[in-house]
């Protein structure tokens, strides 16, 4: 199974939001909110369900993990006065294998076993210290959590949803993405990338299609945008500097590409992500 890096050779996990504990969505409903990140929402005790605006109320379920892509607009329906205990994780990016599995639908759900519910609760608690007071190792902690969540989901999907591919193609695609991530500032062309992994551009395109079911240009653009997200989170650099570091010729090109990817301008994304105080970010949305 290939897990595509968004930079260098690993997934750079950005934990944007963490929630854990009891919720009473039936008594205290939340307005529908467009997700700006990848959401893993697990109900580990009690019942609830995602509620999309202008749709019928869905059946409530228990011991379920929902995964929602950025742009998904929903809130949560509760079971009257009864509490639902949840564990919620938002990440700025996820491995390409999960993105591919979710491409045809904005959200899907998997059923959890009791031991998996306990593990997700424990995982959320383990992440709290690094989420509230990040240090130079926190990104590795978040990365490990993201990989664990991704594997949990992918192992529950039908085999047809996973990416079973030939080893040579997988390695070539992995090498191409790694090389592009290392040289993203230069925004190398598909011809340059293909030359570095010793295949023709047309062969590399076919490999990307077979392995990831995506065009190289789309994958490379995602690498650029996700690098911009990291820089906006981890630095106070201006957008023109960030645009240049991400391989864009001008800030306006970066802003257009970012909005196409995240559905909001980078200034709005940055303000929305960084503005809420940490204390407020520990309640589930």
C-alpha positions in Angstrom: 0.0 0.0 0.0 1.4 3.4 -1.0 1.0 6.3 1.4 1.8 9.4 -0.6 4.0 12.1 1.0 3.0 15.7 0.7 6.7 16.7 1.3 9.9 14.8 1.3 9.2 11.1 2.1 6.6 11.2 4.9 3.1 12.5 5.5 3.4 15.8 7.3 0.4 15.5 9.6 -1.2 18.8 10.7 -3.5 18.2 13.6 -5.9 21.2 13.4 -8.5 20.3 16.0 -9.0 17.7 18.8 -12.2 17.0 20.7 -13.0 14.3 23.3 -15.7 13.6 25.8 -19.5 13.6 26.2 -21.8 15.7 23.9 -25.5 16.3 24.0 -26.3 17.2 20.4 -30.0 16.6 20.9 -30.2 19.3 23.6 -27.4 21.6 22.3 -27.5 21.4 18.5 -24.6 23.0 16.5 -25.2 25.0 13.3 -24.0 23.3 10.1 -20.3 24.0 9.5 -18.3 23.6 6.3 -15.2 21.5 7.3 -11.9 23.1 6.2 -9.9 20.0 7.1 -10.2 16.2 7.0 -12.4 15.1 9.9 -12.3 11.8 11.8 -15.4 11.8 14.0 -15.9 8.7 16.2 -18.9 8.1 18.5 -17.5 5.6 21.0 -20.5 5.5 23.3 -24.1 6.5 22.8 -25.6 7.4 19.4 -25.4 10.3 16.9 -25.1 10.9 13.1 -24.0 13.6 10.7 -26.8 15.8 9.5 -26.5 17.6 6.2 -28.6 20.8 5.7 -31.9 20.3 3.8 -31.9 16.5 4.1 -33.9 14.2 6.2 -32.7 13.3 9.7 -30.4 10.3 9.4 -30.7 7.2 11.6 -28.6 7.5 14.7 -25.8 4.9 15.0 -23.3 3.9 17.7 -19.6 2.8 17.7 -19.1 4.5 14.3 -16.2 6.4 12.8 -17.1 9.0 10.1 -14.5 10.4 7.8 -15.3 13.7 6.0 -13.3 15.5 3.3 -12.7 19.2 3.3 -15.7 21.1 2.1 -18.2 18.8 3.7 -21.1 20.8 5.2 -22.8 19.0 8.1 -23.6 19.2 11.8 -24.5 16.4 14.3 -27.9 14.9 15.3 -28.2 13.6 18.8 -30.3 11.2 20.8 -32.5 13.5 22.8 -31.1 14.1 26.2 -28.8 11.1 26.0 -25.1 11.8 25.8 -22.8 10.6 23.1 -19.1 10.2 23.9 -16.9 11.2 21.0 -13.3 11.5 19.8 -12.7 14.0 17.0 -9.6 14.6 15.0 -9.1 17.2 12.2 -6.0 17.1 10.0 -4.9 19.5 7.3 -4.0 16.6 5.0 -4.3 12.8 4.8 -2.4 10.1 2.9 -3.3 9.8 -0.8 -4.7 6.3 -0.3 -7.5 7.7 1.9 -8.1 10.6 -0.4 -8.5 8.2 -3.3 -10.9 6.0 -1.4 -13.0 9.1 -0.5 -12.9 10.7 -3.9 -16.3 9.7 -5.1 -18.1 10.7 -1.9 -17.6 13.5 0.6 -18.1 11.3 3.6 -18.2 7.6 4.6 -18.5 5.6 7.8 -17.0 2.5 9.2 -18.2 0.4 12.2 -15.9 0.2 15.2 -15.3 -2.7 17.5 -15.2 -2.1 21.3 -11.4 -2.3 21.4 -11.2 0.2 18.6 -13.5 2.6 20.5 -11.2 2.3 23.5 -8.2 2.9 21.4 -9.6 6.0 19.7 -10.4 7.5 23.1 -6.9 6.7 24.4 -5.4 8.2 21.2 -7.3 11.5 21.7 -6.1 11.7 25.3 -2.5 10.9 24.2 -2.6 13.8 21.7 -3.9 16.4 24.1 -0.5 17.5 25.6 1.1 17.9 22.1 -2.0 19.6 20.7 -2.2 22.1 23.6 1.6 22.8 23.9 3.3 21.7 20.6 7.0 21.0 20.7 9.6 20.0 18.1 8.4 16.4 18.2 4.7 17.0 18.1 4.5 16.7 14.3 5.8 13.2 14.6 3.2 12.3 17.2 0.5 13.7 15.0 1.9 11.9 12.0 1.8 8.6 13.8 -1.8 9.2 14.9 -2.9 10.1 11.3 -1.3 6.9 10.0 -3.0 4.8 12.6 -6.4 6.4 11.8 -5.9 5.9 8.1 -5.0 2.3 8.5 -8.0 1.7 10.7 -10.3 3.1 8.0 -8.6 1.5 4.9 -8.5 -1.9 6.5 -12.3 -1.8 6.9 -13.0 -0.8 3.3 -13.8 -3.4 0.6 -10.7 -4.5 -1.2 -11.8 -2.8 -4.4 -11.5 0.6 -2.6 -7.8 0.1 -1.7 -4.9 0.6 -4.0 -3.5 -2.8 -4.9 -0.8 -2.0 -7.5 2.4 -3.3 -9.0 5.5 -2.7 -7.0 7.5 -1.0 -9.7 4.8 1.5 -10.5 4.3 2.2 -6.8 8.0 2.8 -6.3 8.2 5.1 -9.3 5.2 7.2 -8.2 6.6 7.3 -4.6 10.0 8.5 -5.9 8.4 11.1 -8.2 6.4 12.6 -5.3 9.4 12.5 -3.0 11.6 14.3 -5.6 8.9 16.9 -6.4 8.4 17.6 -2.7 12.1 18.2 -2.3 12.2 20.6 -5.2 8.7 22.1 -4.9 10.1 25.7 -4.8 11.3 25.3 -8.5 7.9 23.8 -9.5 9.5 21.2 -11.8 7.6 20.1 -14.9 6.3 16.5 -15.4 9.2 16.1 -18.0 11.8 17.0 -15.3 10.2 14.7 -12.7 9.9 11.8 -15.1 13.6 12.2 -16.1 14.6 12.0 -12.4 12.7 8.7 -11.9 14.0 7.3 -15.3 10.7 6.9 -17.1 9.0 8.9 -19.9 6.4 11.5 -19.0 3.6 9.4 -20.6 4.6 6.4 -18.6 4.7 8.4 -15.4 1.2 9.7 -16.1 0.0 6.1 -16.6 1.6 5.1 -13.4 0.0 7.9 -11.4 -3.4 7.0 -12.9 -2.9 3.3 -12.0 -1.5 3.8 -8.5 -3.4 6.9 -7.3 -6.1 7.3 -9.9 -5.0 10.9 -10.3 -3.0 13.0 -12.7 0.5 14.0 -11.6 -0.4 17.7 -12.0 -3.1 17.4 -9.4 -0.9 15.5 -6.9 1.9 18.1 -7.4 -0.5 21.0 -6.9 -1.7 19.4 -3.6 1.9 19.2 -2.5 2.3 22.9 -3.2 -0.8 23.9 -1.3 -0.1 21.7 1.7 3.3 23.2 2.0 1.6 26.6 2.0 -0.7 25.4 4.7 2.2 24.3 6.9 4.0 27.6 6.4 0.9 29.6 7.2 0.5 27.5 10.4 4.2 27.3 11.5 5.4 30.8 10.5 4.3 34.4 10.3 5.7 34.8 6.8 3.7 36.9 4.3 1.8 35.3 1.5 4.2 36.6 -1.2 7.1 34.8 0.5 5.0 31.6 1.0 3.9 31.7 -2.6 7.5 31.8 -3.8 8.6 29.0 -1.5 5.7 26.8 -2.8 6.7 27.3 -6.4 4.2 29.9 -7.6 5.3 32.8 -9.8 3.1 35.3 -8.0 0.9 35.6 -4.9 -2.3 35.9 -7.0 -1.6 32.5 -8.6 -1.1 31.0 -5.2 -4.3 32.5 -3.9 -6.3 31.2 -6.8 -4.8 27.8 -6.5 -5.3 27.7 -2.8 -9.0 28.7 -3.0 -9.6 26.1 -5.7 -8.1 23.5 -3.3 -9.4 24.6 0.1 -12.6 26.4 -1.1 -11.6 29.5 0.8 -8.8 32.2 0.3 -5.6 31.6 2.2 -6.1 34.7 4.3 -9.5 33.3 5.5 -8.0 29.8 6.0 -5.1 31.2 8.1 -7.4 33.4 10.2 -9.9 30.6 10.8 -7.3 28.0 11.7 -5.1 30.2 14.0 -7.6 32.5 15.6 -9.5 30.3 18.1 -7.8 29.9 21.5 -6.5 26.5 22.4 -9.1 26.1 25.2 -11.9 26.6 22.7 -10.5 24.0 20.4 -11.1 21.1 22.7 -14.9 20.9 22.2 -16.2 18.9 19.3 -17.7 20.6 16.3 
